[in-house]
Amino acid sequence: MASRIKNKAAAAVQISAEMLLKEASEHQMVKEKAPTTRFSDLEELKEFQGRKRAEFEKYVRIAPERLHNWSRYAEWEASQKDLTRARSVWERALTHHQTNPAVWLRYCDMELTNRNINHAKNLLDRAVTLLPRVSKLWFKYVYCLELLGDVPGTRHVFTRWLQWQPEPEVWYAAIKFELRYQETDNARKLYEEMTYVHGEPNTWLKYARFEMEYGTPEMVRNVFDEAVNTLGGDFLSEKIFFGVCEI
């Protein structure tokens, strides 16, 4: 016989479905902390490090094509404050992944994290020399140099990069860089060079807008005249004509 519920009054504390979900979520968010390894003396620490290195060496020997193995190894060495060994691991990784930008970027991040600026700059210089078509490497290079306040160095790297005639976004990044330092003439020269590399109507229009803001009405007319002469009647965009009429 089913037992009867004698007290049908509402409980003092009402538990809703939302409260249950919240409590479950909070339990899921609690992560177990990794146990702290303590060593009684230097010899014990060296023994532990030796075991870990042997383990990492086994993984990179079995599967050198896996970047993850090299990355974990190098990061562990860096966590042991042994940057010489960490660099050695990254350099070995590069023998297997020389054309992988991720290796160069992670290697560089390790140097930057440890404030080894010159090491990071040398790495990025090697990287862009080897992989001049990888924009991520160039952007990292100019970002680091500008962050350090090295304006001439940043300009030099942009100049090297633009020699490879990259996509328009890179030219606009170089132009914005010059404008940040009020180097209007340098920005103008970049626009002039860009019209030879990316001479589509949109480039000419942006060049004209630049002169509208930083130049004179005569400079704006000169840009439109040059655009008309360069693009020719068969390839003229209606936007160019409208732009000419507005001047």
TISEDREN-181403 format. One record per atom (N, C-alpha, C): residue in one letter; x, y, z. Coordinates in steps of 0.1 Angstrom, whole numbers, plus 5000, padded with zeros to 4 digits. Atoms other than C-alpha are relative to their C-alpha. Layout:
N
AXYZ;...
//
This chain:
247
M500849885000;M500050005000;M500950125000;A499249885001;A501450344990;A499950085012;S500049924988;S502450565018;S499450144997;R500749875002;R500450885022;R500950115005;I499349884996;I502051225024;I499250085010;K500849944989;K500951365057;K500050164999;N499849855000;N502351725054;N500050054986;K500049955013;K501251885022;K500350154999;A499649865000;A502352235031;A501350024992;A498849965008;A504952415009;A501250005009;A498750004993;A508552375020;A500450145003;A499649874996;A510152665038;A500950064989;V499149955010;V512852695010;V499549934987;Q500550055012;Q511452654975;Q501249994990;I498950025009;I513952504950;I499449994986;S500550005013;S513352594914;S500949934990;A499150075010;A514652434882;A501250094996;E498949915003;E516752744876;E501149995010;M499050014990;M518452704909;M500849874999;L499350135002;L519252344902;L501050014988;L499149985011;L520752434868;L501250085003;K498949914996;K522752714883;K501049925009;E499150084991;E524152474910;E500849904992;A499250105009;A525052214884;A501150074992;S499049925008;S526752474863;S501250045009;E498949964991;E528852594893;E500949885003;H499250124998;H529952244900;H500949964989;Q499250035012;Q531052194864;Q501150104998;M498949895002;M533052524865;M501249985010;V498950024991;V535052404895;V501049904994;K499050095006;K538352264881;K500949965011;E499050054991;E540652044900;E501450064998;K498749945001;K543952214907;K501149894998;A498950095002;A547052034894;A500849995013;P499250014987;P549051894924;P501350074999;T498749945000;T552052094933;T501149915004;T498950094998;T555251904930;T501150075009;R499049944991;R557651974959;R501349915000;F498750075000;F561351874959;F500850035012;S499249984987;S563451824990;S501350064998;D498749945003;D566651914973;D500250014985;L499749985014;L568352004940;L500149874992;E499950135007;E569151644932;E498749944996;E501350055003;E565551544934;E499450084988;L500649925011;L564551834911;L500749964987;K499350045012;K567251734886;K499549864995;E500550135004;E566051374886;E498650014993;F501349985006;F562451494879;F500150064986;Q499949945013;Q563551714851;Q500649904990;G499550105009;G565551434836;G498949904995;R501150095004;R562451204836;R499150074990;K500949935009;K560351474820;K500650024986;R499349985013;R562951544793;R500049874992;A499950135007;A563251174785;A498649974994;E501350025004;E559451164782;E499750084987;F500349915012;F559251464758;F500949954988;E499250045011;E562151334738;E499449874993;K500650125006;K560351004733;K498950044990;Y501149965008;Y557251184719;Y500550074987;V499549935012;V559251414695;V500749904991;R499350105008;R561251114683;R499049914993;I501050085006;I558150904676;I499250074990;A500849935009;A556151174660;A500550154998;P499549865002;P558251474649;P499250094992;E500849925008;E555651584625;E498950075008;R501149944992;R553251674653;R500650125008;L499549884994;L553852034663;L499750015014;H500450004986;H552051984695;H501049955009;N498950064992;N554851764708;N501150095003;W498949904998;W557452024702;W499650125008;S500549884993;S555352304715;S500049975015;R500150044985;R554652124749;R501449995006;Y498650024995;Y558352034752;Y500750145002;A499449874998;A559552394746;A499450085011;E500749934990;E556952544768;E500349955014;W499650054987;W557852314796;W501450055004;E498649954997;E561552404793;E500050155004;A500149864997;A560552774794;A499550015014;S500650004986;S558452704826;S501149975010;Q498950034991;Q561652564841;Q501150115001;K499149895001;K563352894834;K501349974993;D498850045008;D565752724810;D499850044986;L500349955014;L565452934779;L501049954990;T499150065009;T568552794764;T499549874994;R500550125004;R567052454763;R498750024992;A501349975007;A563652594752;A500350044986;R499649965014;R565352764722;R500549894992;S499450125007;S567152444714;S498849924994;V501250085005;V563752264712;V499350074989;W500749935011;W562152534690;W500949994987;E499250015012;E565152524667;E500049874994;R500250135005;R564852154664;R498749984993;A501450015006;A561152194657;A500050064986;L499949935013;L562052434629;L500649914989;T499450095011;T564052164611;T498949914994;H501150085006;H560751974607;H498850084996;H501149925003;H558352264605;H500450144995;Q499449875004;Q560352544588;Q499150094994;T501049925008;T557552664566;T498750025007;N501349984993;N554852654593;N500150135008;P499949874993;P554253014605;P499749995015;A500450024986;A552752884638;A501349985008;V498750024992;V556252764649;V500750135003;W499349874998;W557853104643;W499250095010;L500849914992;L554953284660;L500149965015;R499950054986;R555053064691;R501350025006;Y498649984996;Y558753074693;Y500250155004;C499949864997;C558553454691;C499350045012;D500849974989;D555853474717;D500849965013;M499350044989;M558053284741;M501150105004;E499049904997;E560853534737;E499450135005;L500749874996;L558453834740;L499549985015;T500550024986;T556953684772;T501150015010;N498849994991;N560453664787;N500850134997;R499449875003;R561254014774;R501349994993;N498850015008;N563953894751;N499850074986;I500449935012;I563254164725;I500949974988;N499150025011;N566354124704;N499949864994;H500250145005;H565853744702;H498750004991;A501350005008;A562253804690;A500150074987;K499849935013;K563254064664;K500949924990;N499250085009;N565953834650;N499249884995;L500850115005;L563453554648;L499050044989;L500949945010;L560953764630;L500750034987;D499349965012;D563553884606;D500349874992;R499850135007;R564453514598;R498749954994;A501250065004;A560853424595;A499550074987;V500549935011;V559853704570;V501049984988;T499050035010;T563053634550;T499749874993;L500350135005;L562053274546;L498649994994;L501450015004;L558353324543;L499450144997;P500449865002;P557853664527;P498550024995;R501449985004;R554353594515;R499049975012;V500950024989;V552953524550;V499850135008;S500349864994;S551253844562;S500149995015;K500050004986;K550953724598;K501350035006;L498749984995;L554653724603;L500450144999;W499649855002;W555154074588;W499250085010;F500849924991;F552254214609;F500549995014;K499550024987;K553754064640;K501350085002;Y498749935000;Y557154214631;Y499750165002;V500249854999;V555854574625;V499350045013;Y500749974987;Y553554554656;Y501050005011;C499050014990;C556454454678;C500950135000;L499049885001;L558754734665;L499350135003;E500749874997;E556055004667;E499750005015;L500350014986;L555154884702;L501350055008;L498749964993;L558854944712;L500450144997;G499749865003;G558755294697;G501050014989;D499049995010;D561055204669;D499350044986;V500749955012;V559455414642;V500849984987;P499250035012;P562355404617;P500149854996;G499950155003;G562655024621;G498749954994;T501450045005;T558854984616;T499950044985;R500149955014;R559055194584;R500849924991;H499150085008;H561954994571;H499449864997;V500750135002;V560054664576;V498950014991;F501049985009;F557054804559;F500550014986;T499449985013;T559254904530;T500449874994;R499650145005;R560654554527;R498849924996;W501350085002;W557154404529;W499450054987;L500749955012;L555754634502;L500749974987;Q499350045012;Q558454534478;Q499549874994;W500650135004;W556654194476;W498650034994;Q501349965006;Q553554384463;Q498849925006;P501150084993;P551154234489;P498650064997;E501449965002;E547354274491;E499850155005;P500249864997;P545854624494;P500050035015;E500149984985;E545254584532;E501350045006;V498749974994;V548954594538;V500450144996;W499749875004;W549354914518;W499350105009;Y500849904992;Y546555084538;Y500649995015;A499450014986;A548254954571;A501250095000;A498849925001;A551455124560;A499750155000;I500449865001;I549655444551;I499550055014;K500549964986;K547855454585;K501150025009;F498849984991;F551155404602;F500750134998;E499449875003;E552655704584;E499150125006;L500949894995;L549555914593;L500050015015;R499949994985;R549855824630;R501150095004;Y498849924996;Y553156004630;Y500150134991;Q500149885008;Q551956294608;Q500950014988;E499150015012;E554156184579;E499150004987;T501049995011;T551656304552;T500749974987;D499350025013;D554256314524;D500349854998;N499750145001;N555255954531;N498749924996;A501350075003;A551555844530;A499750034986;R500349975014;R551156024497;R500849924990;K499150085008;K554155844482;K499549864999;L500550145000;L552655514493;L498849994991;Y501250015009;Y549355594476;Y500450004985;E499550005014;E551255684444;E500549874996;E499450135003;E553155354445;E498949904999;M501150105000;M549955164453;M499250004987;T500849995012;T548155294422;T500749924988;Y499350085010;Y550855114401;Y499849855002;V500150144996;V550454784420;V498549965000;H501550034999;H546654794427;H499350124994;G500649885007;G545355044401;G498549994997;E501550005002;E541654954404;E499450135004;P500749874997;P539155234406;P499950035015;N500249984986;N538655184444;N501350065006;T498849944995;T542355264450;T500150154997;W500049865004;W542155584430;W499050095009;L501049924992;L539055694449;L500550025014;K499449984986;K540755634483;K501150105000;Y498949915002;Y543755824470;Y499450155000;A500649875001;A541456114461;A499450055013;R500549964986;R539756114495;R501150045009;F498849964992;F543156124511;F500450144997;E499649865004;E543956444491;E498950105004;M501149914996;M540556584500;M500250045015;E499849984986;E541556554537;E501350075003;Y498749954997;Y545256624536;Y500650094990;G499449925011;G545956794503;G499250134996;T500749885005;T544457074482;T499149964989;P500950045012;P541657084455;P500849974988;E499250035012;E544357094429;E500649865000;M499550144999;M545856774442;M499049904998;V501150105002;V542456604442;V499749994985;R500250015014;R541956704406;R501149934992;N498950075006;N545356574397;N499949855001;V500250154998;V544556234412;V498949954990;F501150045009;F541256214392;F500550004985;D499550005014;D543056324360;D500949894997;E499050115002;E545756064365;E499249874999;A500850125000;A543055804372;A499349984986;V500750015013;V541155884339;V501149964990;N499050035010;N544455874319;N500549865002;T499450144998;T545555544335;T498949894997;L501050105002;L542255354335;L499450004986;G500650005013;G541055464301;G498550005000;G501449995001;G537555504289;G499249875001;D500650135000;D536755134286;D499949945015;F500050064986;F537555064323;F499650105011;L500449914990;L536355374340;L498849965008;S501150024991;S534155334370;S499150125000;E500949894998;E531055544373;E500450095012;K499649934988;K532355644407;K501150104997;I499049915003;I535355804391;I499450134993;F500649895007;F533156024368;F499250095011;F500749924990;F530956124398;F501050085009;G498949934992;G534156204418;G500550124992;V499549895008;V535356424389;V499050125000;C501149905001;C532056604387;C499950085013;E500249934987;E532056684425;E501250105003;I498949914997;I535456854424;I499850144993;
//
